[in-house]
Amino acid sequence: MKFKKILAAVAAMSFAVAAFAGCGGGSGSSSSSGAKTLKVGSAVDFAPFEFQDETQKEYQGFDMDLIRAIAKEMGSEADIQNLGFDGLIPALQSKQIDVAISGMTINDERKQNVLFSDPYYDSGLTMVVRENEESIKSFQDLKGKKVAVQVGTTSAEEVKKIGNVEVKELNTPADCFMELKAGGVDAVVNDRPVNDYYIQKTGATGVKALAEKLTAEQYGIAINKSDAELQKKINEALKKLHENGEYDKIFAKWFGEQKK
Ligand code: GLN
């Protein structure tokens, strides 16, 4: 009888341990290959930073390569989940993910809710208009116009500051570009490298990107507010990748000879 009780207690304990390991294990949980898993969230619709290529099994892009290299440096494996951009910070807060990498601009508002790694990419906002557009040459010309932006982004915030702009907030940059082509809006405001990639690499026709920059922004990897330890590890890994040339390799793969 006593023996049975001990057995039951042992079984209950190992169940509890297994359950504990399975939930919120975060950067400590294990993948099938035995390596630790870094649970990564990204809104995978932001080429060339994160996007899906039908011919490839894995998510592609600068951020995707960078976070895989960072995870590897930390002795982990990145397990990347595709989430909506405005769902990334909530997913960090609920610990569904350990980090978010998604061309996310470091700003004070977000810093109230998450920690950021050191900056890893210099960006900013530009706009795309239809090729035959004559009345929009600068951001001030957006007054009285209709503009599409991605919901929850710095673009959405900055365009509202211009004043007297009719802002349409859509789910993805692809939705914004479609709306522009269909004539539903007069301009799209979005991150410069994404606008440039859209025009140059996807062979988009009938639209042009304007050179003027509305803001200068820097991207960071977002981390749960209480996980300063993970922030430190990510920064160390990032530093190592800068030192050993891996960052430069990944940069050159996606941006060629462009200045950093
Ligand atoms: N850099 C912008 C922001 O942080 C847009 C990011 C994105 O759409 N993935 O708001």
Boltz pocket constraint, residues with backbone or C-beta under 6 A from the ligand:
constraints:
  - pocket:
      binder: B
      contacts: [[A, 43], [A, 46], [A, 85], [A, 102], [A, 103], [A, 104], [A, 105], [A, 106], [A, 150], [A, 152], [A, 153], [A, 154], [A, 155], [A, 191]]
      max_distance: 6.0
